[in-house]
């Protein structure tokens, strides 16, 4: 479960960070959210490996 959530969070974070250039008004906010999602995804992946 954590493995799937981690991969989804990393993918959504990358999409948000890459899409930030298209929305200049919300660029800083999207980059921050994307980075936070990617870090949370990596943490979930790291948490899930001992459970495998």
Buried (B, 14 or more C-beta within 10 A) or exposed (E): EBBEBBBEBBEBBBEBBEBBEEEEEEBEEBBEBBBBBBEBBBEBBEEBEEEE
